[in-house]
Amino acid sequence: MALFDTLYQKFFGKMDTREKAEKEIRKTNTKRQLSGFFRYFAFVLGVGLTVMIFYTAFNGVFLPMIQIGVTLCVLLILTFLWIPGRAGAPMDKPDVIDLILVALCLVCLAWTVLNNQRFITRIPYYSEILLMDKLVGVALTLMVLEGARRTVGLPICVIAGAFILYAFMGNYMPAMLQHKSFTLDKFFDVIYLTTEGLFGSLTSLCANVLFVFVSFGVFLSATGADKLFMDLALAVAGRSAGGPAKVAVLSSG
């Protein structure tokens, strides 16, 4: 009897552990399994964004606020479609809040693209800021924070919110941290109407270079080519001195 129990634990115990692990992974996997119209809509957006970025990689980028604006808004839309914002949200389709956020992203994208010429010709920190500019700037900032909360977690939103608050509270900070506080108009100029905030160097890097490398990596992973490169590197340098380091160099090259 003891032998039977030992064999059971040896073979079936591992299966139970594996099943528990798979259940835990399913619990922690917060990505939706979209179906129907929303799945096709997300697919079209993803493919369209990929085609646009690869086209601009070979033929030159669009104007910064168009290139970055399209990339930012489409990625936000995909985030709101695929990742639920709360516990208990439907896992096969976006809820009402997600649809509202998607609609806001489309409005912000349309306003940014249609007013791009005005943004280029205006004088930063001096030209008039329209009410719609302010509303779009606030909406985009809040949606970026919400997208970060869904993908990275609440702490990053708290940190970003603290720095936004710091921009307005500079006059009240200790001497070492003190600066001239931002006005609302200056905040909108920095965050939305110039290439310093949402359309700054980091988002430009993502929209122009990083997306291409990530897409290429995903393609290699989906086709199994990454495993081929790893196997080739192992065959060439796996048994030599310093093998792991050489394999890492060869497989990444």
Disulfide bonds with the S-S distance in Angstrom:
none
